[in-house]
């Protein structure tokens, strides 16, 4: 087995370790943000997360297309002139992003007054402070566009170990630096966002330097190259449209709630959104490794190997996510209180978080059907399904949120995710892999059943361990999660080993 193939598993493991590290320090530090800055300022942080998600639309599908195109370049034996194509493509995308980033920053700056006065429902923070914070958000969104672009290029090169290390460094600076700032220097939200903007600039520069060291241009000032951009556009257009629909489906409720809820309550909701988003984020390290590998296997016409990799990756993710989501849903108030020490936040989240976290776990699973189509470079089916989903979902989310508030939004989130789960996977499997659906569904049902059994068995154990002490509660939750994971693992085939074999098979 070659070093290159062995690195696949190593990169995936390191990526998960880095992701776990970033999430862990976030879990540890974010409650301190809430305590030092207050719920309204934390609500601004949540609003920035939503704003950033929506403005990812400006990417227009170029970054994910860059991942696939560079992976495609690597899957062929190119000439001497073709070895410069990745760098030329990267430079061309940079030039496309430049007016988008500038326009975004300026638009948010000029709209900051209206957002502060007319949209957000603040009671404690001054309008001037909110205006300045929102202006800084515009700058950070522009920087994020470029950082994502450079990361995508490195992802296409399967440089996951280096990406992981760099992400760990940036996360450490962002979280611990932010904690030091709010704990010892300033509790002004404006100062916090200035610091985060500086970290965003540093992040962008780090990834830019690395990307250009591996994907150089033939000349320093080489400009836009239509020849390398043109083949990417059809796929990018499909990605762009699906991204638009994805963001509408996942972020519309959060936008509406930022207006419906007082900013303090929106801060509490941001905790809920963080946990539910974290469920889906857990799949990112695997996906970053999976997509280039699946694309290369399709390019090499090794369809059976690609399908086996898809099935084992799905089983692995479900074995992790379902027990985690189950424990969070069953012990929402206990978890939020142990996490934040805020009894009001725990009480507020009790009826909201279970629906969001279970719905997010379901969404993470159904996202794998997109990855299957992505590997083939065929997104027409996904586009049509997303269009139909948007037409049905948008009025449901608007009605549920505006008429029934945050609880209505939570029920709509879960209900729509469950409906997608019942329809979408079987449709995709029938089109892209006959024989995939039955083993896929069998494993999901088994994992779900074992998770439910684990929750029932662990309930008296949790009750015996937990007390009013926050550490005892966390210990009880950890034991409950371990029981669920053990039952799932006990009834599983050797998923990890099968995944290892598929991801380290030599390319032809």
Secondary structure, DSSP 8 states (H G I E B T S, - for coil): --HHHHHHHHHHHHHHHHHHHHHHHHHHHHHHHHHHH-HHHHHHHHHHHHHHHHHGGGGTTHHHHHHHHHHHHHTS---TTGGGHHHHHHHHHHHHHHHHHHHHHHHHHHHHHHIIIIIS--SSS-HHHHHHHHHHHHHHHHHHHHHHHHHHHHHHTT-HHHHHHHHHHHHHHHHHHHHHIIIII---HHHHHHHHHHHHHHHHHHHHHHHHHHS--SSTT----HHHHHHHHHHHHHHHHHHHHHHHHHHHHHHHHHHHS-HHHHHHHHHHHHHHHHHHHTTHHHHHHHHHHHHHHHHTT-HHHHHHHHHHHHHHHHHHHHHHHHHHHHTHHHHHHHHH--HHHHHHHTTTHHHHHHHHHHHHHHHHHHHHHHHHT--HHHHHHHHHHHHHHHHHHHHHHHHHHHHHHHHHHHHHHHHHHHHHHHHHHHHH-TTHHHHHHHHHHHHHHHHHHHHHHHHHHHHHH--SSHHHHHHHHHHHHHHHHHHHHHTS--HHHHHHHHHT----
